[in-house]
């Protein structure tokens, strides 16, 4: 695979992973419309890890305190430590729905990747979901509790279908539950870490069970990872700005346009 090809795929993965437009949906449609094939599981896992690293960089201070909160502490524990420890548990709770759906409906989810037309319909559904985000009424006093986290996790589970945006559904769910845009985005992106890394590990283990996967050249992996990391970081920054400006629902028009184009040309 050419380095330029790897560069383009990395950019596509990085931007669509965090913008509410469905990275999996874009890859399925890209394969159908442009006729390209993904270069193998090792490359895909590398891109996923690179995009996860973009989240770690963005929220490095928050993640650092979360990890520190897991260490045994003495009496007089600070409130901030309890808050971050709770956040760790909320990430576990929020990941459960997608894990359960992924196991129970694995074949159904995988079959959706073979149907570009179904992906187009799911992109149209994503547009509807994003348009509903304007109905959310932010309440700064409203935070995360277990049942809100479970509902956001259920939204992430729906996004296992290609064409349904993970960031779009989870952020919209959080906004409809009254969270502020900043809190909604932060929890969505942090919730992406176990989802992205967990899926990558499971795919890699599954592939190894059938024999060691072929590895692309070091240069190909490095270029793809770097472009995915940088574009993912920019996508997070852009999405945060968009949320603060109250224009999150405008991504719906893009999803509808891509869905219509896909149905027209496929």
N, C-alpha and C positions, 0 to 999 in steps of 0.2 A: 504493500500500500504506500502510495506517495505521501511525503510529509505534508504537502499542502492539503491533501484529502483528510489526513489526520487532524490538521489544524481546523478545518471547516467543521468536522464532526465534533471536535471538542467545543467549539464556539456554540454550535447548535445545542449540545447537551447542557452546557453551562447556563445559557440564557433561558432555555425552556424548562430547566429543572426548577427554577425558582419563580419565574414569571408565570402568572396563572393561565398558561396556554397548553399544558400537558406535554412533557418531553417525550413520553412513550407514544403519544398520538402522533407527534411530529415525525418520530423515527419510522413509524409504520407507514405514514403517508409518503415520507421521503423515499422509502424503499419501493413503494408502489408506483409513484409518479416518476422518480428519477432512475429507478432500476438499480440502485446500489445495494450492496449487502454489507452488513456490519462485519468488521474484521475479526470477530471471535470474542469469546467470553472474557479472556484475560484483558483485552482492550476495554471492553464494556465495564468490567470491574474497576479498572484503573480510572476511567472517567468518573464513575460514581464516587470513588474515594476522593478524587480531586474536587468534586463539587461539595462533598461533605467537609473538606478542608476549608472551603470558602465560608461555610457557616461557622466553623471553629474560629477562624480569624475574625469574623464580624463580632461574635459574642464571646471572645476569648476571656474577658474579665468575668463575665457571668458564669461561664463554664468552669473557670478556675475556682471560683467561690463554691460552686455546686460540688465539685470534687472534694474540696477541702472540708465541706460540711459533712461528708461521709466518714471522716476520721473520728475516732472516739474523743469525746471532749469531757472536761470536768464540769463541775457545777457552775452555775452562772452563765450558761450558754446564751450567746447573743441572739436577739430576735432574728437578725439577718441570717444567722446560721440555720435556724429552724425553717425560715422561709425557703432557703435554697435546698434544704433537705427535702422539704415537701415537694419542691419543684422536680426533684429527681424521681420521687414516687409518682408524681403526676405524669411524667414522661413514660414511666412503666405502664401506668393505667391507660394512657392514651394510645399506647402501642398494641395493647391486647386485641382490640377489635380487628385491626388489619391482620394480625397474626392468625387469629381464629378463622377469618374469612379466607385468608391465603391458603390455609391448610384444607379447609372444608370444600372450597370451590376452586382448587388449583387448576383442574382441567378446564373449567369454564372460563377462567381468567385467561389462561394460555390460548384457548381457541379464539378469543377476541382479537389477539394479535395477528391472526390470519385473515381478518375481515376488515379491509380498509373502509368499506361502506359503514360498517358498525362504528368504526372509529370516528368517522365524520358525524354520525348521529350523536355520539357521546360528546364530541366537541361542541355541537349545538346545545346539548344539555349543560355543558360547562358555561356557555354563554348565558343561559337562563339563571344558573346558580350565581354567577358574578353579578348579574343585574339585580338580584335580590339583596346584595350587600348594602345597597343604599337605604334599605329599611332598618338597618341597625341603628340603635340609639346608644351612643357611647356613654357609659357611666364610670367616671374615674374611680369611684369607690368600689366598683365591682371587680373582683379578682377571680382567680381560679379556685374552684372547689371540685370534688371528685366527680360529681354528676355532669358538670359542664365539660370537664376533661373527657369524660366518657363519650359525650355527644360529639366533641371535636374529633375524638378517635374514630367514632363511627363514620364521620365524614371522610376521614383518611382511608377507611376501609373501602368505601365506595370508589375512591380514586385508584384502586388497584386496576380497574378497567382502563385500558388505553383510550385516551381522549378525554377522560375526566381528570382535571387538574388537581393534583394533591394540594399545592399551595392555595389554589383558588377555593377549593371546598373547605379546607380547614380554616383559612382566614375568614371566609364568609360566615362559617358557622360561629366562629368566635365573635365576629362583629354583631351577628344577630342575637347572641347571648349577652350583649351589652359591654363586651370588653373594648377598651380603647384601641385604636389602630396600632399603636406601638406594642401593646401587650399581645394583641392578636397575632401580629407578625412575628414577634419574638418566640412565642410558644409554637407557632407553626414551623418556624425554621429549626428550632431545637428538637421538635418532634420528628423532623426529617432525618436527624442523625441516626437514631436506631433503625428507622425504616430503610434508609439508603444502605447503611453498613450491614444490617441484618440480611437484607435481600442479596447483597453482593456476596456475603459469606456463604449463604445457602446455595446460591447458583454455582459458586466456585467448588464447593464440596460435592455438589451433584455432578458437576463436570468431571472432577477428579475420580469419582467412583466409576466412571466409564473410561478412565485412562487419562494421562496427563494432557491438558489442553495445549495446543500449539501457541507459542508466544511470538508476537510481532517483534520487530527489531527494537532495540533500546531507544533509538531516535524517534521512532514512531510513537512509542509509549510516552516519551518525555514531551513531545510536541503536543500530543492530544491532552495529556494531563495538565500541562501549563495553560493551554488555551481554555480548557474547561474550568480550571481554577479561577483564572482572571475574569472570564466572562460570567462565571457564577457569582463572583464577588461584586461585579458591576451590576448584575441583575438584582441582587439583594439590595444594594444601595438605591437603585432606580425604583424598585418596588416600595421601599420604605418612604421615599419621597412622594410617590404616587398616592400611597395610603394617607399620608399627612395632608395632601392637597384635596382629598375627598374625591378622587377620580378613579378609584379602583374599578368601578363598574364599567368603565370605558373599554376595558380589555374584552368585554363581552362581544363588542363589534368585531374585533379581530378574530375571535373564535368562530363567530357566525360566518365571517368571510372565508376563512380557511375551510370550514365545513362545507359551504356551498361550492367552493372551487374544487374540493375533493370529490364531491358527488357529481360534479359536472364533467370532470376529466378522467375519473377512474372508470 
